[in-house]
């Protein structure tokens, strides 16, 4: 069975190929979507793409973002934009340094009730997002904030 056939089966298959000198990889899924990963020059790479650990934070944004959009649409909120900022701190020392603390800020614009926005983000991060759960099971703490139309939404909203 060739790579494409395996990729179309029930398994998730990703192909990574060394495409840039030293440590640069183009990672491709079965649909042909490409993500470039590399490590910084100071670590021996070319700095031509996402660092592998950065992709976990990007995946958190993508996974929770999809949930938030769907939840707000289901609540008939008229969101006009969604932007997410994520900051992560990794453990010190050793070759393996996991994400220990992640701060996710979700910026929403439009005719959106702040309480509904906060609930949607909370449901995503605390219940539905598989990436968030994976990071938590690895020992990470995720702190999240919500801003609607430039105004921070308090915890009790």
Legacy VTK file of the C-alpha trace (Angstrom):
# vtk DataFile Version 3.0
C-alpha trace
ASCII
DATASET POLYDATA
POINTS 157 float
0.000 0.000 0.000
1.433 3.414 -0.924
1.617 6.438 1.400
-1.468 8.099 -0.100
-3.610 4.973 0.360
-2.536 4.590 3.973
-3.276 8.272 4.550
-6.819 7.816 3.222
-7.499 4.966 5.667
-8.937 5.499 9.140
-5.504 6.340 10.563
-4.040 9.817 10.624
-0.830 9.770 8.634
1.601 12.641 8.362
4.678 12.681 6.135
7.751 14.671 7.190
10.580 15.178 4.725
13.907 16.892 5.327
13.701 19.696 2.768
15.956 22.401 4.165
19.586 22.082 5.246
20.267 20.726 8.695
16.871 20.457 10.449
14.153 21.917 8.212
11.181 19.676 7.489
8.087 20.079 5.376
5.294 18.142 7.036
2.429 17.160 4.748
-0.945 15.604 5.467
-2.956 13.357 3.146
-4.754 16.383 1.667
-1.500 18.077 0.713
-1.479 20.762 3.414
2.092 21.716 4.284
3.598 22.963 7.535
7.256 23.955 7.638
9.185 23.151 10.802
12.761 23.966 11.710
14.834 24.945 14.690
16.601 28.272 15.246
20.000 28.978 13.726
21.557 29.159 17.201
20.414 25.555 17.800
21.851 24.276 14.521
18.882 24.733 12.236
17.987 27.173 9.526
15.161 29.027 11.272
12.919 28.460 8.244
9.710 27.442 9.995
7.789 26.779 13.176
9.771 25.195 15.970
8.266 21.788 16.736
7.124 22.833 20.224
5.538 25.993 18.777
3.281 23.778 16.698
1.668 22.553 19.919
0.714 26.111 20.832
-0.507 26.713 17.281
-2.567 23.523 17.516
-4.113 24.788 20.760
-5.205 27.957 18.963
-6.607 26.036 16.014
-8.426 23.429 18.084
-9.976 25.847 20.556
-10.652 28.423 17.838
-12.827 25.979 15.910
-14.765 25.173 19.085
-15.261 28.842 19.947
-16.526 29.726 16.460
-18.975 26.809 16.469
-20.223 27.517 19.993
-20.790 31.225 19.314
-22.597 30.462 16.050
-24.792 27.954 17.863
-25.662 30.706 20.353
-26.466 33.032 17.416
-23.759 35.499 18.308
-22.653 37.748 15.427
-18.891 37.502 15.707
-16.968 39.535 13.120
-13.441 38.542 14.157
-11.578 36.141 16.393
-7.902 36.444 17.222
-5.917 34.420 19.710
-2.593 35.169 21.363
-0.751 32.414 23.187
2.318 32.606 25.390
4.029 29.552 26.777
6.691 28.894 29.368
8.590 25.627 29.258
10.265 23.779 32.096
13.958 24.392 32.572
16.818 21.976 32.162
17.309 18.682 30.465
16.728 17.670 26.901
12.973 17.405 27.382
11.270 20.670 28.331
7.482 20.489 28.361
5.040 23.390 28.347
4.389 24.188 32.010
2.325 27.371 31.789
0.304 28.591 28.843
-1.618 31.862 28.736
-4.235 32.104 25.991
-5.927 35.427 25.257
-8.978 35.310 23.008
-9.974 38.581 21.318
-13.504 38.599 19.897
-15.256 41.391 18.016
-18.849 41.809 16.929
-22.327 41.686 18.437
-21.313 39.127 21.036
-22.533 38.963 24.628
-19.479 38.868 26.913
-20.910 36.099 29.108
-21.543 33.907 26.062
-18.042 34.553 24.762
-16.529 33.607 28.117
-18.657 30.468 28.292
-17.661 29.418 24.771
-13.962 29.829 25.538
-14.329 27.994 28.844
-16.176 25.082 27.262
-13.532 24.814 24.578
-10.459 24.944 26.802
-11.884 23.023 29.753
-14.076 20.443 27.983
-13.841 20.048 24.197
-10.325 20.885 22.999
-8.242 17.704 22.708
-5.026 19.700 22.374
-5.714 21.516 25.659
-6.348 18.200 27.375
-3.150 16.738 25.920
-1.148 19.692 27.244
-2.775 19.374 30.681
-2.052 15.642 30.853
1.590 16.472 30.134
1.589 18.659 33.243
0.798 22.029 31.703
-1.458 24.672 33.180
-3.602 26.695 30.776
-4.817 30.113 31.857
-7.238 31.858 29.503
-8.683 35.338 29.128
-11.414 36.768 26.944
-11.772 40.247 25.497
-14.908 41.315 23.597
-14.714 44.468 21.491
-11.583 45.544 23.328
-13.061 45.138 26.815
-11.730 42.365 29.082
-14.483 40.007 30.232
-14.309 39.432 34.008
-14.372 35.902 35.444
-17.914 36.303 36.736
-19.359 37.400 33.370
LINES 1 158
157 0 1 2 3 4 5 6 7 8 9 10 11 12 13 14 15 16 17 18 19 20 21 22 23 24 25 26 27 28 29 30 31 32 33 34 35 36 37 38 39 40 41 42 43 44 45 46 47 48 49 50 51 52 53 54 55 56 57 58 59 60 61 62 63 64 65 66 67 68 69 70 71 72 73 74 75 76 77 78 79 80 81 82 83 84 85 86 87 88 89 90 91 92 93 94 95 96 97 98 99 100 101 102 103 104 105 106 107 108 109 110 111 112 113 114 115 116 117 118 119 120 121 122 123 124 125 126 127 128 129 130 131 132 133 134 135 136 137 138 139 140 141 142 143 144 145 146 147 148 149 150 151 152 153 154 155 156
